[in-house]
Amino acid sequence: MSTSGRLTTHVLDTALGKPAKGLKIDLFRIEGEARRLLRTVETNSDGRVDGPMLEGDAFLTGTYELLFHAGDYLRATGTGLSEPAFLDLIPLRFGIADQTIHYHVPLLLSPFSYSTYRGS
């Protein structure tokens, strides 16, 4: 079944006031108690992923998780982090209930906080 829905994301570094370039993101599908890795991507110079994370026949209803490798990104920017870092891996678990719409899941990041929302 082909659909018009898709999943996108982007990351903004609110401490530096710019897009988070080079941040690794893993996408998982949650199946019961198991997580199945669907893909791994890295953000571009605009803090976005080149193309949708999911679309077409792969865009199915269900529970998913985006795992943002924030600690690696923050260290690469020269941000002094404690060890262990306060924020290292940030998991965002969410549900896709409608295969026909666009789900946009952005992350606003700093060394000591983050927020997300369902964007458009």
C-alpha positions, -999 to +999 in steps of 0.1 A: +000+000+000+016+033-011+009+063+011+016+100+009+027+102+045+063+107+056+085+112+087+111+140+088+133+156+115+158+183+122+180+194+150+187+229+162+215+237+187+199+263+209+231+270+229+250+280+197+219+294+179+224+274+148+215+241+131+232+210+145+253+198+116+267+162+118+244+148+145+239+111+141+203+098+144+191+062+145+155+053+136+139+023+152+105+006+149+092-007+182+078-042+180+066-053+214+096-051+237+120-051+208+136-022+188+144-029+152+169-005+136+155+009+103+182+033+094+210+056+106+215+091+092+234+123+099+221+158+098+233+182+071+245+218+073+209+229+079+205+205+108+181+184+086+182+149+072+186+147+034+151+134+026+124+117+047+134+092+074+104+071+063+080+074+033+061+053+008+055+017+016+079+018+046+057+045+063+035+024+085+014+030+115+030+020+148+055+031+174+089+044+165+119+059+182+144+084+171+177+081+190+197+113+188+235+110+195+236+144+213+268+137+233+289+129+203+276+160+185+282+183+215+318+170+220+325+176+183+315+212+187+340+217+215+313+219+242+329+210+275+308+181+289+311+163+322+317+125+321+293+111+319+275+138+300+242+150+314+227+144+279+243+118+257+217+097+239+183+112+236+155+087+227+122+101+214+095+075+212+063+084+193+034+069+175+023+072+139-014+068+137-022+080+102-002+069+071-014+097+050+001+127+068+035+143+074+050+137+108+078+161+116+097+155+149+123+182+155+148+184+184+159+216+201+191+208+219+216+223+244+241+206+267+216+205+296+181+205+280+161+195+250+126+198+238+106+184+209+071+188+194+051+176+165+059+200+137+045+205+103 
